[in-house]
Amino acid sequence: MMSVFSSSYLLHFFLVFLFVYVRLCSCEINPIVSFDQNYHNTWGFQHFYPTNNGTEVQLVIDQYSGSGFMSNHAYGSGFFAMKIKIPKKDSLGIITALYFTSLQNNEPFGNHYEVDFEFLGGHGMPYTLQTNVFAKDSGGREERVNLWFDPTADFHTYQLLWNRHHIVFYVDKIPIRVFENNTRIGVNYPSQAMSIVGSLWSDTTWASHGQPINWTEAPFVAYFQGFNINGCLENININTDHSECNSIKSTYWWNGPRYMALDHTQTLIYEDVRRKHLTYSYCDDRGYLHPECQMKKY
């Protein structure tokens, strides 16, 4: 059951959120751009609908097909963001995804780099956001948080910071997960260019716990906005040393000292959110398989 915030907690949460919001906004520049400038529809062409002069797209799924899109280019680092509103209906088994992958179209799955936001449909509040990291393997680093708001009611912003120090997952500028660069202890870390992908699809195994999807509620619709990309362009077909995308230039501000680690205030709110909303972590389940679980920094 979702936590009930006391008034003092809400005040604390708001003040810390305001600090983090201002801190992150100081560098981010997110002009409004059309979908076609940075992305293209890759499948489910009859279930893909651009609206508002291309500044919003709707992905639709029914029992016949879902839909998806991919960035026109690949990136080697960046601070990425997208606004998403997930399907509102009884949507158990329907997955709205935003992820970053080194796989190209039609490549076999596995032994690749990937970083996922996956919104798991359900019967109502609270809704679950699952994140995962594939570090040149088949993943297995799932974590789940129960969102403290209704992601079907309005757009919320989901961000990913990726530099040579760490990968940070944000929800409305609040850090909810940190995956450190632990190559020094033998843990692979995303070091290959990745494309940005959005999709709406279905699953009747792990996502619905074996329960059937209520297709009488179809069509299900997910909404995406915010197609500007703050990232370092890199050729996905060429293995490079990544040095350019890791460089500290004003163009690549997400590599600078401010983004090397969470600051004290960010760490406090990160720990608070995880304490109240984290419902599953692979480190508590299969930590013995992953050396980074013994190296938790936060």
N, C-alpha and C positions, 0 to 999 in steps of 0.2 A: 504494500500500500504506500502511496506517495507520502513523503514526509510533510508534516504541517509546520510551516515556519512561524515562529513567534515574531512579534513585532520588533523586538530588539535584533533578532537575527536578520529580518528583512532590511532593517536600517543598515546594519553592518554590511550585508550583501550588496545593497545599493551603493553605498559609499565606496566600497572596494571596486565594484563593477565600474563606477564612474571614473575612478583612478585608472583602471586598466584600459577603459575605453579611450580616454584622452591620450594615454601613453601610446597605444597602438595607432590611433588616428593621426598622430603627429607625422608619420612617414607615409602612410598609405594614401595613394592617389587612385581613386576608382571612378574614372569618367564613365558615363553611360555609353556603351557601344552596342551595336546590333550583334545578334547571334552569329550571323554569317561572317563577320570580321574575324572571328577566332575559332569557330566551331562548324561542324557539319553533321547532318543526320546520317547514321551508319546502318540502321536497320529499323524495321517496323515503320516503313515510310508512310503507310496509310493511317498510322497511329501517332503521327507527329504533327503538331500544329503551332507554328509561330504566330504570335499576336503582338499588339502594341508596337507596330513598326519594327518588329524583330527584336525588341528589348525583353521579350518574355517568350518562352516556349512551354507548351503543354505536351507531356507524354501520356499516352492513354494505353491501358491494358484491358483486354477482355480475354475470354477463353481461347481466342485464336492467336493473339500476338500481343507483345508489348512493344517497346520502342527504346531507342538509345541514340546518343550522339558522342562525338569525340572531338578533341581540339585539332585544329589544322596543323599544329606543330607540337613538338616534344620539348620538354624543359629539364634542365639539370639542377635547378634550385629555384626557390621563390617563396612568396607569401601569397597563397592562392585563396580566393574567396568566391562563394556563390550563395545566393539567396534561394531557399527551397521551401515550398509548402507541399506536404505529403497528402495522399488521398484521405478523405474525411470519412468514408463509409466504413462498414464492417469489413475490414481489410486484412484479416488474418491470412498470412501466406503471401501477401503482396509486399515486395521489397523496392523501395526507392533508394537508388545508390548514386553516390558521387565518389569516384575513386581515381587513382593515379596508377598507371601501369606501364611497364617496359615492354609488355607484349604488344605486338602488332596484330592487325586483323588476320584471323585464320592460323595464328601460331598456336602450338600445343600448350596447354595450361601446365603450370609448375615450373620450378627452377627459374624464377623470374623475380623482379621487384614489383611490389604493389602495395599501395596504402589505401585503405577503404573507410568510407563512411557508409553504413548501411542502415536504413531506417526500416524497422520491422513493423509491418502492419499488425493491427490487433482489433480488439473489440471496443477500444476506448482508452481513456487515461488509466495509468501512465503509459506513454509510448516509449519503446526501447530503441536506442541508438547503439548499434554494434560497430566497433572499429576493429581493424585487423592490419597486420603488417606482414608482408611476404619479403623475406630477406634472402633472395636467391634460393628459395625453397617453396614449399607448398603452404606456407602461412602457419596456421595453428596458434596465432597470437591474438585471439579474440578477447575483447573486453566489451562489457555492456553497461550502459548507464540508463537509468530511467529519467527521461527528460522532465524538468520541473515546470514545463509549460505544455500547452497543446500545439504541436507542430502542424496540425491540420487546419488551425483557425487563421493563421496568418503566415507571412514569410518570416523566416529567421535566417541569420547569416552563419554559415559554416566555413571555417577557415583552416588552412593547413600551412604551417611554417616548415619549410624544409631547407636546412643548410647543413654544413659539414659537422655541426655540433649536435643537433638533435632534430627530431620531427615532433611538432606540437600540434595537437588537434584542439580547435577552439569551437565553442558554440556561443554565438552572440558575443564574441571577443573574450569569453571565459575559457581558460585552458582546462580541458577535461582529461587529456592524456599526453604523456611525454614518452617518446621512444628515443633513448640516448644512442649516440654513436659509440658503440662498445667494440669496435674492431680490435682494440688492444687485447681483448680477452677472447678473440676468435668468433665474435658475432658479426655476421655480414650486415652491412648497412647500405641502403640504397645509394648506388654510385653510378647508375646508368640513367640516361634520359628517359623520362616518363611522359606519356600523354595523359590528358585529363578526360575522363569519361563520365557521362551521366546516363542512367538507365532506369527503366521501370520493368520489373520482371516478377515471376512467381516461383514459389517453392513450397512443396507439400511434405518436406522431410524436416529439416532442422528449423526452418523459419516458422512453420505452423505446428510443430510438434506432432506431425502425422495427421493433423486434422484437415479435412477437405476445405478448399476455398469456396466461399459463398459467391458463386458466379452470378447469382440473381441480383447481386449488388452492382455488377459491372454496367458500364465501364468505370474503371478507377482512373483518376487523373492526378498526376503530379505536376507541379509548376516550378519552373526555374527562371531566375533572373540574375543579372550581374555577370556579364560576359567579358568584362575587362580582365586581363591576366597580368599580374605582376610576377614575371618569371624570366629566367635566363634561357634563351633559346639554345637548343642543342640538337644535333643530328642523332636521331634514334638508331640509325643504321651504322653508326661509327662508334667504336669503343675509344673514348678519349680519356685523358687523365683527370678530367673534371676541373682542372685548375682555373679555367676562366670563370666557370659558374660558381666557384668557391671564393673568388677574389673579392676583396673589400674595396668596392668602388661605390661611388654615390649612386650609380645606376642600380647596383645590387645591394641596396640598403639593408636587406634582410640578413646579410652576412656580417653586418657590423657588430660592435661590442654589445649594443643594447639587446641583440637577439641571440647572444651566446648561451644564455640561461634565463630561466624565470627569475625575476627579482623577488625580493622578500614579500611584497604585497601580493604579487601573482601567485607565489607559492602558498600563501595562506588561503587564498580563495580556491586554488587548485585542490589543496588537501581537504578543504571543507566540502567542496562539491563531491569529491570522491568518497569521502566518509559518509555522506548522506545519500548519494545516488548511484554509486557503483554497485552493481548486482552480480557481476561475474568478472573474473580475471584469470587468464590462462596461467598466470604465475601461482595462483592458489590451487590450481587444478593439475597442471602439468609442468610446474616450475622446474622440476628436476631435468627436464629435457632442454631447458633454455638457460644458458649461463647468465643472461642479462637479468634474470629474476633474482639472482643473488647480488646484483649490483644496483638495486634501486636507490636512486638519488633523492627522490622526493617522497 
